[in-house]
Amino acid sequence: MVSEYLPVRLPKEEAKLLEEEAKRENLKKSVLARKLIIEALHKRRIENAVKEYVDGKCSLGYAARVAGLDIRDFISELIKRGHTIKYEIEEYLEDMRAVDEGHSP
């Protein structure tokens, strides 16, 4: 995995919380910070994709792709958040064409 060095400044209170949690999980602070950043980015991708889909700005397949999920998992995420699924036949056909062409919807 190619990585990039990214120095981050935290307020003292949050730095102390990070240190406490790292000790609790028996991890280095940098490892826990990396783990938390990755989790937060994944969560944010899903939140943005859900918002775009609910606002009608993109198709179900596209939103799932943006979220980094397959359609089934994205639908589960929508249901978990109390949103309805708007999946019209045109979207379904578009997603199936993408699958036939070797792209995930």
C-alpha positions as MATLAB code, in Angstrom:
seq = 'MVSEYLPVRLPKEEAKLLEEEAKRENLKKSVLARKLIIEALHKRRIENAVKEYVDGKCSLGYAARVAGLDIRDFISELIKRGHTIKYEIEEYLEDMRAVDEGHSP';
ca = [
       0.000    0.000    0.000;
       1.361    3.378   -0.989;
       0.931    5.874    1.798;
       1.385    9.579    2.301;
       2.765   11.322    5.340;
       0.144   13.659    6.744;
       0.984   15.605    9.884;
      -2.116   16.596   11.828;
      -2.510   19.084   14.661;
      -5.134   18.394   17.318;
      -6.338   20.535   20.178;
      -4.834   19.303   23.466;
      -8.128   17.875   24.708;
      -8.626   15.732   21.591;
      -4.957   14.693   21.614;
      -5.403   13.491   25.177;
      -8.543   11.558   24.199;
      -6.639    9.974   21.319;
      -3.846    8.948   23.658;
      -6.302    7.467   26.172;
      -8.166    5.511   23.505;
      -4.916    4.278   21.974;
      -3.803    2.971   25.369;
      -7.207    1.363   25.927;
      -6.973   -0.431   22.567;
      -3.258   -1.172   22.984;
      -2.388    0.739   19.803;
       0.034    3.480   18.899;
      -1.595    6.901   18.630;
      -0.702    7.110   14.951;
      -2.301    3.728   14.217;
      -5.520    4.691   15.987;
      -5.570    8.100   14.290;
      -5.167    6.449   10.878;
      -7.931    3.946   11.683;
     -10.290    6.711   12.836;
      -9.605    8.877    9.789;
     -10.284    5.974    7.420;
     -13.530    5.107    9.248;
     -14.654    8.755    9.186;
     -13.895    9.087    5.466;
     -15.855    5.913    4.698;
     -18.789    7.160    6.773;
     -18.649   10.552    5.056;
     -18.655    8.949    1.592;
     -21.800    7.030    2.518;
     -23.478   10.115    4.006;
     -22.708   12.178    0.889;
     -23.954    9.426   -1.426;
     -27.179    9.029    0.570;
     -27.785   12.784    0.456;
     -27.146   12.961   -3.294;
     -29.493   10.028   -3.903;
     -32.265   11.279   -1.579;
     -32.035   14.745   -3.185;
     -32.553   13.079   -6.575;
     -29.161   14.166   -7.889;
     -28.008   10.683   -8.922;
     -29.156    7.145   -9.582;
     -29.125    4.331   -7.071;
     -26.242    2.601   -8.848;
     -24.161    5.751   -9.033;
     -24.798    6.581   -5.361;
     -23.780    3.044   -4.351;
     -20.556    3.413   -6.351;
     -19.808    6.803   -4.721;
     -20.442    5.252   -1.296;
     -18.055    2.395   -2.081;
     -20.853   -0.153   -1.565;
     -22.656   -2.632   -3.760;
     -26.301   -1.820   -4.503;
     -27.643   -4.283   -1.923;
     -25.547   -2.757    0.880;
     -26.447    0.756   -0.235;
     -30.154   -0.108   -0.189;
     -29.677   -1.499    3.330;
     -28.031    1.780    4.329;
     -30.967    3.760    2.906;
     -33.492    1.602    4.766;
     -31.486    1.847    7.996;
     -31.662    5.640    7.692;
     -35.413    5.574    7.015;
     -35.287    6.547    3.337;
     -37.399    5.073    0.589;
     -35.907    3.562   -2.536;
     -36.751    5.238   -5.814;
     -35.590    2.752   -8.420;
     -37.267    3.198  -11.770;
     -37.082    0.750  -14.651;
     -34.804    3.118  -16.595;
     -32.286    3.115  -13.737;
     -32.447   -0.669  -13.526;
     -31.788   -1.020  -17.263;
     -28.922    1.474  -17.057;
     -27.363   -0.451  -14.174;
     -27.760   -3.758  -16.011;
     -26.076   -2.298  -19.117;
     -23.182   -1.186  -16.907;
     -22.906   -4.702  -15.477;
     -22.974   -6.202  -18.990;
     -20.170   -3.839  -20.021;
     -18.074   -4.980  -17.069;
     -18.657   -1.936  -14.857;
     -20.263   -2.205  -11.471;
     -23.362   -0.006  -11.227;
];
